[in-house]
Amino acid sequence: MEKTLRLNFAHLPTPIEELPNLSNALNGPRILVKRDDQTGLAFGGNKTRKLEFLIAEAQEQGADTLISGGALQSNHCRQTAAAAARYGFECKLVLTGEKPQRASANLLLDQLFGAEITTVEDRAFRDEVLQKTFDDALAAGKKPYLVPYGGSSPTGALGYAFAMEELMKQLSGGFRSFQNFGSLERGIDWIVFGTSSGGTHAGLVLGQRLFGFKGKVLGISIDEPEEELKSHVSDLASRASEKLGGRIQFSRNDVLATENYCRAGYGVFGEGERETIHLFAKHEGLLLDPVYTGRTAAGMIDLIRKGFFKKDETILFWHTGGQPALFADKYSQDVVR
Ligand SMILES: Cc1ncc(COP(=O)(O)O)c(C=O)c1O
């Protein structure tokens, strides 16, 4: 495997904890959680692992400005803005949504990190505005580096290929980062996590192959149709493998995903998300976010209730962060009514 450029600012390995009260309440299988909401950079989350590779690439290319885009409450943009501040880049963000009168949550943090923000109301124009922001920076003599939506380039996906290596090391005996934890003789049968721009998913699929994870890796779609997700993730995983020195060809059949929990649309907060956030909070004192992990865990709980997982199986819920959005004006009223 070729050595790839990487910085080390994430707090790794992230802990694994057991959620016995939730398992009991659901009369379901054993549930563990991998705490990537604790990766350390500006409230953490899954993007921090990707940014270790993306920022290294930006530095290698001699960039001085990071440009990225996402939703108004993007966790990816918050973590990108924080990494830019820490590593001395300017940061320009193109955020989709109606600009609120008062910034809250992730948007407020973007401002705190000094990012220059352009808002686009109509999503149809976001690519165009992002490109223009890039071109304008070039014309102004800057050296911009485009961090793709969600950090999901082949380079960014490597963060999750190596996250799988980290998990395998934890499983094979390191156990120091396990808390409140019994034995794990059977290993982990399922990894369940939220998938959207596909970088986390592609990295885990690649890591599964490289590091020999024997369980299944199930992505719960936040906003993408299943078939599109499978094509995109398999292609991204194949291209990410090239970064490590030899192409592994993945096909759609290598990717497990369900679109059953995203029909309401991106960021639409519903009963499933609300019930799930309350269940995790009440039984385990663990916080989920309204857009990603709330929806993902709602899907996982629905599958548990339907008997999709066997009672003697072990599920690892990979927590990808996002909790600052709990405090967004857009969601806070709805989370606790
Ligand atoms: C909290 C959280 N979970 C999951 C995801 C989805 O990850 P990916 O974009 O790699 O599919 C995101 C993406 O923004 C996120 O912010």
The ligand as an SDF file (V2000), in Angstrom:
LIG
                    3D

 16 16  0  0  0  0  0  0  0  0999 V2000
  -23.3540   14.2800   10.7480 C   0  0  0  0  0  0  0  0  0  0  0  0
  -23.1990   13.7000    9.3850 C   0  0  0  0  0  0  0  0  0  0  0  0
  -23.4060   12.3930    9.2200 N   0  0  0  0  0  0  0  0  0  0  0  0
  -23.3000   11.7970    8.0100 C   0  0  0  0  0  0  0  0  0  0  0  0
  -22.9670   12.5360    6.8830 C   0  0  0  0  0  0  0  0  0  0  0  0
  -22.8800   11.8350    5.5720 C   0  0  0  0  0  0  0  0  0  0  0  0
  -21.5620   11.5830    5.2220 O   0  0  0  0  0  0  0  0  0  0  0  0
  -21.1260   11.5090    3.7060 P   0  0  0  0  0  0  0  0  0  0  0  0
  -21.3680   12.8710    3.1340 O   0  0  0  0  0  0  0  0  0  0  0  0
  -19.7110   11.0990    3.7290 O   0  0  0  0  0  0  0  0  0  0  0  0
  -22.0050   10.5100    3.0080 O   0  0  0  0  0  0  0  0  0  0  0  0
  -22.7370   13.9260    7.0140 C   0  0  0  0  0  0  0  0  0  0  0  0
  -22.4330   14.7380    5.8230 C   0  0  0  0  0  0  0  0  0  0  0  0
  -22.4640   15.9250    5.8210 O   0  0  0  0  0  0  0  0  0  0  0  0
  -22.8540   14.5210    8.3000 C   0  0  0  0  0  0  0  0  0  0  0  0
  -22.6480   15.8290    8.4830 O   0  0  0  0  0  0  0  0  0  0  0  0
  1  2  1  0
  2  3  1  0
  2 15  2  0
  3  4  2  0
  4  5  1  0
  5  6  1  0
  5 12  2  0
  6  7  1  0
  7  8  1  0
  8  9  2  0
  8 10  1  0
  8 11  1  0
 12 13  1  0
 12 15  1  0
 13 14  2  0
 15 16  1  0
M  END
$$$$
